[in-house]
């Protein structure tokens, strides 16, 4: 049994591709926004800490002047600024330097000549990263026109905690926006998919009706085979479905079955309706109908698989069929399905040279030629479908005294017979 092929429609593929692109774009945007926000937040935190420390230290530093000695009052003011509770969440230390780079507070602080000079050379503060600490150097100008440089240490760990919270908020916003976009796309795709499916069904219905008219035209040439193409189409569709193939393939096989005898239009009446045995030349003429049918359909765009079904429905598994004498799996699957359905209908309908066979006799004949003329697996699938009632006999029942038993459900009168 063939498993049905799983294929997403173009609309759904487009929707999923758009979703993937939107997800990627949202993540890139979220990262960009988070990085920009992080830098801005770092700058704000550092600037706020430096501004507050500068304001607190302006007075003590002005009093310090250029002298090297630090009074106890000034030392307490420096310590108070360093321990300011408002800064303690992120600030881990505070140092004061003279313009030369020499430390003022604490006296044990290392010299920072290069960083101090860099801070004095810019209108903004200078950031220096060192392991888990970021130090911001900023100049302080006192009322007495003395110049100092503050160095405030910030904990990157504490900043990371804050930034992680901010990042989560950005991600939640991005995911929320993406969810709205996705739901909108899904809604649009579902609506468009339903509309496309409706239009596809309508187009398919019109196409099948056209094929049925063509099939009726073919069958009307011979009153003994009236309804044959439609019955073969019904049997073929049921067998293809039982074989577990895709809906698209089932519909292709059904179309091929409706048209499988279209080439008989080109067969002369003297050959097509001859009641006696055909001679070799007449046999070659009648055997030309698959190729004639394929030739008639060759210029119709988009039905290549249907044409292949028509061309090869009289091939045999053992290679003794026609027109190409194909063997085994070289015969298109749809043509093998139609061959089983065609053979069954031919045996279970009345012909000028014999009465219809019973379903039991037809099944026995199908089993006899399975593997040589017909695909053995498809014959077995067809018989199981008959026994389950998934396939029923499509012909007018015989009179009560002539009635033959059938498999599955009771034999039904086909509306196409």
C-alpha positions in Angstrom: 0.0 0.0 0.0 1.3 3.4 -0.9 1.3 6.1 1.8 -0.4 9.3 0.8 2.1 12.1 0.0 2.0 15.0 2.5 2.5 18.3 0.8 1.7 21.8 2.0 -0.1 24.1 -0.3 1.8 27.1 -1.7 -0.3 29.4 0.5 0.7 27.6 3.7 4.3 27.3 2.5 4.3 31.0 1.9 2.7 31.6 5.4 5.3 29.4 7.2 8.2 31.1 5.2 6.8 34.5 6.1 6.5 33.4 9.8 10.2 32.2 9.8 11.3 35.5 8.2 9.3 37.5 10.7 10.7 35.5 13.6 14.2 36.1 12.4 13.6 39.8 11.8 11.9 40.1 15.2 14.8 38.4 17.0 17.3 40.6 15.1 15.3 43.7 16.0 14.9 42.6 19.6 18.7 42.1 19.9 19.4 45.5 18.2 16.9 47.3 20.4 18.1 45.5 23.6 21.8 46.4 22.8 20.9 50.0 22.0 18.7 50.2 25.2 21.5 48.6 27.2 24.1 51.1 26.1 21.7 54.0 26.7 20.8 52.6 30.2 24.5 52.1 31.1 25.2 55.7 30.0 22.3 57.0 32.0 23.3 55.1 35.2 26.9 56.1 34.9 26.0 59.8 34.2 23.6 59.9 37.1 26.1 58.5 39.5 28.8 60.9 38.4 26.5 63.8 38.5 25.4 63.0 42.0 28.9 62.4 43.2 30.1 65.6 41.6 27.4 67.6 43.3 28.2 66.1 46.7 31.9 66.6 46.3 31.9 70.1 44.8 32.1 71.8 48.2 34.7 69.6 49.9 36.9 69.6 46.7 36.7 73.4 46.5 37.9 73.6 50.0 40.7 71.1 49.3 42.2 73.5 46.8 45.7 72.7 45.7 46.9 71.6 49.1 48.1 68.0 49.6 46.6 67.7 53.1 43.1 66.4 53.4 41.1 67.4 56.5 39.0 65.0 58.5 35.8 66.9 57.3 36.8 66.5 53.7 37.7 62.8 54.2 34.2 62.2 55.8 32.6 64.0 52.9 34.5 61.8 50.4 33.5 58.7 52.3 29.9 59.8 52.4 29.8 60.3 48.7 31.4 56.9 48.2 28.8 55.3 50.4 25.7 57.1 49.1 22.8 54.7 49.4 21.3 56.0 46.1 24.4 54.7 44.3 25.1 51.6 46.2 23.0 49.3 43.9 25.5 49.6 41.0 28.5 51.6 42.4 31.2 49.6 44.1 33.8 52.3 44.6 34.7 55.9 44.2 38.1 57.5 43.8 39.3 61.1 43.4 42.3 62.2 41.3 44.1 65.4 40.7 44.6 66.6 37.1 48.1 65.1 37.2 46.6 61.6 37.8 47.8 61.4 41.4 45.2 60.0 43.8 43.5 62.3 46.3 41.0 59.8 47.9 41.7 57.2 49.0 45.4 57.9 49.2 46.2 54.3 48.5 44.4 54.3 45.1 46.6 53.5 42.2 47.7 56.3 39.9 45.6 56.7 36.7 47.4 59.2 34.7 46.3 58.0 31.2 42.6 57.6 32.1 42.6 61.0 34.0 44.1 62.8 31.0 41.6 61.1 28.6 38.7 62.3 30.8 40.1 65.8 30.9 40.5 65.8 27.1 36.8 65.0 26.4 33.6 66.8 27.1 32.1 63.5 28.4 33.2 60.8 30.8 35.5 58.0 29.7 34.6 54.3 30.3 37.2 51.8 31.1 36.3 48.1 31.4 38.4 45.7 33.6 37.0 42.3 34.3 33.7 42.5 36.3 34.1 46.3 36.8 33.5 49.3 34.6 35.1 52.5 35.7 33.8 55.9 34.6 36.3 58.8 34.7 34.8 62.4 34.6 36.3 65.8 35.3 35.0 68.0 38.2 35.5 71.8 38.1 35.2 73.5 41.5 34.1 77.1 42.1 37.7 77.9 42.9 38.7 76.7 39.4 40.4 73.7 40.6 40.2 70.6 38.4 39.8 67.0 39.7 38.7 63.7 38.1 36.2 61.3 39.7 36.5 57.6 39.1 33.4 55.7 39.8 33.4 51.9 39.7 30.3 50.0 38.6 29.6 46.3 39.0 28.9 44.6 35.6 27.1 41.8 37.5 24.6 44.2 39.0 24.1 45.9 35.6 23.7 42.5 33.9 20.8 41.7 36.3 19.1 44.9 35.3 19.8 44.3 31.6 18.4 40.7 31.7 15.1 42.1 33.0 15.1 44.7 30.3 15.9 42.0 27.7 13.0 39.8 28.9 10.7 42.8 28.5 12.0 43.4 25.0 11.6 39.7 24.0 8.1 39.6 25.4 7.1 42.6 23.4 8.8 41.2 20.2 7.1 37.8 20.7 3.8 39.5 21.4 4.1 41.5 18.2 5.2 38.4 16.3 2.2 36.4 17.6 -0.2 39.1 16.4 1.5 39.0 12.9 1.4 35.2 12.9 -2.2 35.0 13.9 -3.1 37.5 11.2 -1.2 35.5 8.6 -2.8 32.2 9.7 -6.3 33.8 9.6 -5.6 35.2 6.1 -4.0 31.9 4.9 -6.9 29.9 6.3 -9.5 32.1 4.6 -7.6 32.2 1.3 -7.0 28.4 1.5 -10.7 27.8 1.9 -11.5 30.0 -1.0 -8.9 28.4 -3.2 -10.2 25.0 -2.2 -13.7 26.0 -3.1 -12.5 27.3 -6.4 -10.5 24.1 -7.0 -13.5 22.0 -6.3 -15.6 24.1 -8.7 -12.9 23.8 -11.4 -12.6 20.1 -10.8 -16.4 19.6 -11.0 -16.5 21.5 -14.3 -13.5 19.5 -15.6 -15.0 16.2 -14.6 -18.4 17.1 -16.1 -16.6 18.0 -19.4 -14.8 14.6 -19.3 -18.1 12.8 -18.6 -19.7 14.5 -21.6 -16.7 13.3 -23.7 -17.0 9.8 -22.1 -20.7 9.7 -23.0 -19.9 10.7 -26.5 -17.5 7.8 -26.8 -19.8 5.3 -25.2 -22.9 6.3 -27.3 -21.2 4.9 -30.4 -21.8 1.4 -29.0 -25.0 0.8 -27.1 -23.5 -2.4 -25.6 -20.8 -0.4 -23.7 -22.9 2.6 -22.7 -21.8 3.9 -19.3 -18.6 1.9 -19.5 -16.2 4.8 -19.1 -18.0 6.2 -16.1 -18.2 2.9 -14.4 -14.5 2.3 -15.0 -13.9 5.8 -13.5 -15.9 5.0 -10.4 -14.1 1.6 -10.0 -10.7 3.3 -10.6 -11.3 6.1 -8.1 -12.3 3.6 -5.4 -9.4 1.3 -6.1 -6.9 4.2 -6.1 -8.3 5.4 -2.8 -8.1 1.9 -1.3 -4.4 1.8 -2.4 -3.8 4.9 -0.2 -2.4 7.3 -2.7 -2.8 11.1 -2.6 -6.1 12.9 -3.5 -4.4 14.6 -6.5 -3.2 11.2 -7.9 -6.7 9.7 -7.3 -8.3 12.6 -9.3 -5.7 12.1 -12.1 -6.5 8.4 -12.4 -10.3 9.1 -12.4 -9.8 11.5 -15.3 -7.7 9.0 -17.1 -10.4 6.4 -16.6 -13.1 8.7 -18.0 -11.0 9.2 -21.2 -9.3 5.8 -21.5 -11.3 4.8 -24.6 -11.4 8.3 -26.2 -9.2 6.9 -29.0 -12.1 4.7 -30.2 -13.5 7.8 -31.9 -11.0 7.2 -34.6 -11.8 3.4 -35.0 -13.9 2.7 -38.1 -17.4 1.3 -37.4 -16.7 -1.8 -39.4 -14.0 -2.8 -37.0 -15.4 -1.4 -33.7 -18.8 -3.1 -34.2 -17.7 -6.3 -36.1 -19.7 -9.2 -34.4 -17.2 -11.8 -35.6 -13.6 -12.4 -34.7 -11.2 -9.7 -35.8 -8.5 -10.5 -38.3 -4.9 -9.5 -37.6 -5.2 -6.2 -39.5 -8.4 -5.3 -37.6 -6.8 -6.3 -34.3 -4.0 -3.8 -35.0 -6.6 -1.1 -35.8 -8.5 -1.7 -32.5 -5.2 -1.9 -30.6 -4.3 1.6 -31.9 -7.0 3.3 -29.8 -4.7 4.0 -26.7 -2.1 5.7 -29.0 -4.9 7.6 -30.8 -6.4 8.7 -27.5 -3.0 9.9 -26.3 -2.5 11.8 -29.6 -5.8 13.5 -29.1 -4.9 14.6 -25.6 -1.3 15.5 -26.4 -2.0 19.2 -27.0 -4.1 19.7 -23.9 -1.8 21.4 -21.3 -1.5 20.2 -17.7 -2.8 16.6 -18.2 0.4 14.7 -19.0 -0.3 12.1 -16.3 -3.8 11.6 -17.6 -2.5 11.1 -21.1 0.0 8.5 -19.8 -2.9 6.6 -18.2 -4.8 6.6 -21.5 -1.8 5.5 -23.5 -0.8 2.6 -21.3 -4.1 1.2 -19.9 -3.8 -1.9 -22.1 -0.2 -2.8 -21.1 0.4 -6.1 -19.3 2.6 -6.9 -16.4 4.3 -9.6 -18.5 5.1 -7.2 -21.3 2.6 -8.6 -23.8 0.3 -5.6 -23.8 0.2 -2.6 -26.1 1.2 -0.1 -27.4 4.7 0.0 -25.8 4.9 -3.6 -24.4 6.0 -2.2 -21.0 6.8 -4.6 -18.2 5.9 -4.5 -14.5 6.5 -1.2 -12.7 7.4 0.5 -15.9 3.7 0.7 -16.5 2.3 3.9 -14.9 0.5 3.2 -11.7 -2.6 4.9 -12.9 -2.7 2.8 -16.0 -2.4 -0.4 -13.9 -5.3 0.8 -11.7 -7.5 1.5 -14.8 -6.6 -1.9 -16.3 -8.1 -3.7 -13.3 -11.2 -1.6 -13.3 -11.6 -1.9 -17.1 -11.2 -5.6 -17.0 -13.7 -6.0 -14.1 -16.4 -3.9 -15.9 -15.9 -5.7 -19.2 -16.5 -9.0 -17.5 -19.6 -7.9 -15.4 -21.5 -6.3 -18.3 -23.4 -7.9 -21.1 -21.7 -8.0 -24.5 -23.0 -9.1 -27.9 -21.0 -12.3 -27.7 -21.8 -13.3 -24.0 -23.8 -12.5 -21.0 -22.3 -10.7 -18.0 -20.3 -12.8 -15.6 -21.2 -13.0 -11.9 -19.0 -11.0 -9.5 -17.6 -14.3 -8.2 -16.6 -15.5 -11.7 -15.1 -12.1 -12.5 -13.1 -12.1 -9.3 -11.8 -15.6 -10.0 -10.7 -14.4 -13.5 -9.0 -11.3 -12.0 -7.0 -13.6 -9.6 -6.1 -15.9 -12.5 -4.5 -13.1 -14.5 -3.0 -11.3 -11.5 0.8 -11.0 -11.9 0.7 -11.7 -15.7 -1.9 -9.4 -17.2 -2.8 -7.3 -14.1 -1.0 -5.9 -11.1 -1.3 -8.6 -8.4 -1.3 -6.1 -5.5 -4.0 -4.0 -7.1 -6.1 -7.0 -7.8 -5.9 -8.1 -4.1 -6.8 -4.5 -3.1 -9.7 -4.5 -5.5 -11.1 -7.8 -4.2 -10.7 -6.7 -0.5 -12.6 -3.5 -1.4 -15.4 -5.5 -3.0 -15.6 -7.7 0.1 -15.8 -4.7 2.4 -18.4 -3.0 0.3 -16.2 -0.1 -0.6 -16.6 -1.1 -4.3 -20.1 -2.2 -5.5 -21.3 -3.5 -8.8 -22.4 -0.7 -11.1 -24.9 -2.2 -13.4 -28.6 -3.0 -13.7 -29.4 -6.1 -11.6 -30.4 -9.2 -13.6 -34.0 -10.5 -13.4 -34.7 -12.4 -10.2 -34.5 -15.8 -11.8 -31.2 -14.8 -13.4 -29.7 -12.8 -10.5 -26.1 -13.6 -9.5 -24.8 -13.0 -6.0 -22.3 -10.2 -5.4 -19.7 -9.3 -2.8 -20.2 -6.4 -0.3 -23.3 -4.4 -0.4 -26.2 -5.3 -2.6 -25.7 -4.5 -6.3 -26.8 -1.0 -7.2 -28.3 0.5 -10.3 -25.7 3.0 -11.7 -27.1 6.3 -12.6 -24.7 6.3 -15.5 -25.5 2.9 -16.9 
